[in-house]
């Protein structure tokens, strides 16, 4: 029953093209933070585009993956 209600809400977003402003604001924040992080890591344009597209399609999950990947790739201070 819960999944049917959730599916109907998502369908309304797709059909009407209306998204809550909070959802759009958090998506824009994740997109901006991804751009800043890719600049700090000195990624080339293709890698930056790849991360931006991942965040575009997956929202904050993609951003959390980026943060985890950067944390993993950073040299560990001893």
MARKE-625740 format. One line per field, with one value per residue: residue number from 0; x, y, z of N, C-alpha, C in turn. Coordinates in nm, 3 decimals. Example, Ala and Ser with C-alpha at 12.3 -4.5 7.8 and 13.67 -1.06 7.14 Angstrom:
BEGIN
nr = [0,1]
nc1 = [1.319,1.285]
nc2 = [-0.569,-0.225]
nc3 = [0.780,0.708]
cac1 = [1.230,1.367]
cac2 = [-0.450,-0.106]
cac3 = [0.780,0.714]
cc1 = [1.320,1.290]
cc2 = [-0.330,0.003]
cc3 = [0.780,0.787]
// end
This chain:
BEGIN
nr = [0,1,2,3,4,5,6,7,8,9,10,11,12,13,14,15,16,17,18,19,20,21,22,23,24,25,26,27,28,29,30,31,32,33,34,35,36,37,38,39,40,41,42,43,44,45,46,47,48,49,50,51,52,53,54,55,56,57,58,59,60,61,62,63,64,65,66,67,68,69,70,71,72,73,74,75,76,77]
nc1 = [0.083,0.193,0.395,0.247,0.127,0.356,0.455,0.252,0.290,0.543,0.482,0.310,0.496,0.645,0.455,0.331,0.549,0.618,0.807,0.885,1.014,1.209,1.324,1.441,1.618,1.794,1.900,2.035,2.224,2.376,2.475,2.631,2.819,2.947,3.073,3.252,3.407,3.523,3.682,3.864,3.996,4.134,4.042,4.024,3.838,3.664,3.639,3.530,3.285,3.176,3.135,2.959,2.738,2.671,2.585,2.376,2.193,2.154,2.128,2.176,2.292,2.481,2.655,2.745,2.883,3.090,3.222,3.304,3.476,3.675,3.772,3.878,4.080,4.255,4.580,4.693,4.761,5.041]
nc2 = [-0.118,0.125,0.152,0.182,0.432,0.593,0.550,0.672,0.940,0.991,0.951,1.166,1.377,1.328,1.346,1.602,1.767,1.918,1.991,1.975,2.264,2.226,1.982,2.048,2.244,2.101,1.926,2.106,2.202,1.970,1.929,2.161,2.131,1.901,1.998,2.183,2.008,1.849,2.037,2.095,1.854,1.850,1.729,1.612,1.737,1.539,1.351,1.518,1.580,1.322,1.271,1.481,1.408,1.168,1.259,1.419,1.228,1.062,1.211,1.287,1.045,0.987,1.199,1.131,0.898,1.010,1.160,0.949,0.815,1.009,1.029,0.774,0.776,0.973,1.045,0.879,1.031,0.989]
nc3 = [0.000,0.081,-0.112,-0.345,-0.304,-0.292,-0.550,-0.697,-0.623,-0.733,-1.000,-1.040,-1.021,-1.253,-1.462,-1.436,-1.417,-1.202,-0.924,-0.579,-0.415,-0.224,-0.290,-0.537,-0.450,-0.279,-0.466,-0.634,-0.453,-0.403,-0.659,-0.696,-0.486,-0.576,-0.806,-0.690,-0.533,-0.733,-0.860,-0.655,-0.638,-0.870,-1.109,-1.447,-1.734,-1.836,-1.627,-1.432,-1.557,-1.559,-1.283,-1.227,-1.383,-1.259,-1.008,-1.095,-1.188,-0.964,-0.736,-0.395,-0.322,-0.518,-0.466,-0.209,-0.273,-0.425,-0.223,-0.056,-0.231,-0.273,-0.012,0.017,-0.178,-0.091,0.033,0.321,0.625,0.834]
cac1 = [0.000,0.283,0.467,0.153,0.113,0.483,0.460,0.160,0.353,0.649,0.416,0.262,0.612,0.684,0.351,0.309,0.673,0.627,0.886,0.891,1.132,1.311,1.392,1.526,1.724,1.894,1.967,2.128,2.334,2.461,2.541,2.733,2.925,3.022,3.159,3.359,3.495,3.600,3.785,3.966,4.071,4.203,3.999,4.014,3.699,3.584,3.608,3.434,3.155,3.126,3.083,2.842,2.625,2.631,2.506,2.253,2.098,2.131,2.109,2.275,2.362,2.600,2.748,2.807,2.980,3.206,3.293,3.369,3.586,3.782,3.830,3.956,4.195,4.346,4.690,4.671,4.866,5.090]
cac2 = [0.000,0.241,0.165,0.236,0.575,0.654,0.546,0.772,1.070,1.003,0.966,1.304,1.461,1.307,1.392,1.746,1.841,2.004,1.932,2.062,2.352,2.169,1.880,2.116,2.313,2.004,1.877,2.210,2.205,1.854,1.954,2.263,2.072,1.810,2.080,2.235,1.897,1.808,2.139,2.078,1.732,1.873,1.632,1.662,1.770,1.419,1.296,1.611,1.557,1.193,1.287,1.569,1.330,1.073,1.332,1.462,1.118,0.990,1.308,1.285,0.917,1.006,1.288,1.055,0.810,1.095,1.189,0.826,0.788,1.105,0.989,0.652,0.808,1.066,0.978,0.875,1.095,0.898]
cac3 = [0.000,0.086,-0.239,-0.445,-0.279,-0.332,-0.697,-0.751,-0.605,-0.832,-1.129,-1.047,-1.053,-1.392,-1.554,-1.426,-1.426,-1.084,-0.817,-0.461,-0.418,-0.136,-0.369,-0.634,-0.377,-0.235,-0.587,-0.677,-0.356,-0.430,-0.787,-0.671,-0.404,-0.663,-0.890,-0.605,-0.497,-0.852,-0.881,-0.552,-0.667,-0.999,-1.208,-1.584,-1.768,-1.854,-1.495,-1.369,-1.621,-1.513,-1.147,-1.232,-1.434,-1.155,-0.909,-1.163,-1.198,-0.839,-0.629,-0.287,-0.317,-0.601,-0.395,-0.102,-0.338,-0.456,-0.098,-0.015,-0.323,-0.243,0.116,-0.008,-0.262,-0.023,0.104,0.465,0.704,0.938]
cc1 = [0.088,0.353,0.375,0.137,0.240,0.494,0.367,0.217,0.462,0.589,0.361,0.377,0.648,0.582,0.337,0.436,0.691,0.701,0.885,1.020,1.243,1.392,1.486,1.642,1.834,1.969,2.070,2.247,2.429,2.539,2.655,2.850,3.009,3.117,3.278,3.458,3.580,3.708,3.898,4.053,4.149,4.170,4.004,3.865,3.610,3.545,3.511,3.295,3.094,3.065,2.959,2.719,2.578,2.544,2.374,2.149,2.065,2.114,2.214,2.348,2.490,2.701,2.818,2.910,3.106,3.287,3.366,3.489,3.703,3.850,3.919,4.086,4.295,4.460,4.668,4.790,4.911,5.150]
cc2 = [0.125,0.261,0.217,0.386,0.650,0.657,0.649,0.913,1.092,1.022,1.107,1.398,1.449,1.364,1.543,1.828,1.937,1.930,2.028,2.143,2.298,2.063,1.945,2.188,2.216,1.945,1.979,2.219,2.088,1.873,2.055,2.206,1.972,1.887,2.134,2.125,1.852,1.911,2.125,1.956,1.741,1.764,1.695,1.680,1.648,1.357,1.388,1.592,1.426,1.205,1.376,1.493,1.227,1.141,1.380,1.351,1.053,1.081,1.290,1.152,0.926,1.097,1.215,0.955,0.889,1.123,1.065,0.794,0.882,1.069,0.866,0.683,0.903,0.990,0.989,0.937,1.000,0.975]
cc3 = [0.000,-0.048,-0.349,-0.427,-0.323,-0.485,-0.758,-0.734,-0.708,-0.970,-1.146,-1.082,-1.201,-1.490,-1.553,-1.444,-1.310,-0.974,-0.699,-0.461,-0.330,-0.212,-0.471,-0.567,-0.331,-0.354,-0.635,-0.582,-0.379,-0.559,-0.771,-0.591,-0.484,-0.752,-0.810,-0.570,-0.615,-0.885,-0.779,-0.577,-0.798,-1.101,-1.347,-1.618,-1.782,-1.719,-1.420,-1.426,-1.573,-1.375,-1.145,-1.283,-1.332,-1.050,-0.970,-1.162,-1.064,-0.718,-0.521,-0.273,-0.400,-0.534,-0.281,-0.157,-0.373,-0.330,-0.046,-0.102,-0.297,-0.111,0.099,-0.084,-0.195,0.042,0.253,0.537,0.815,1.053]
// end
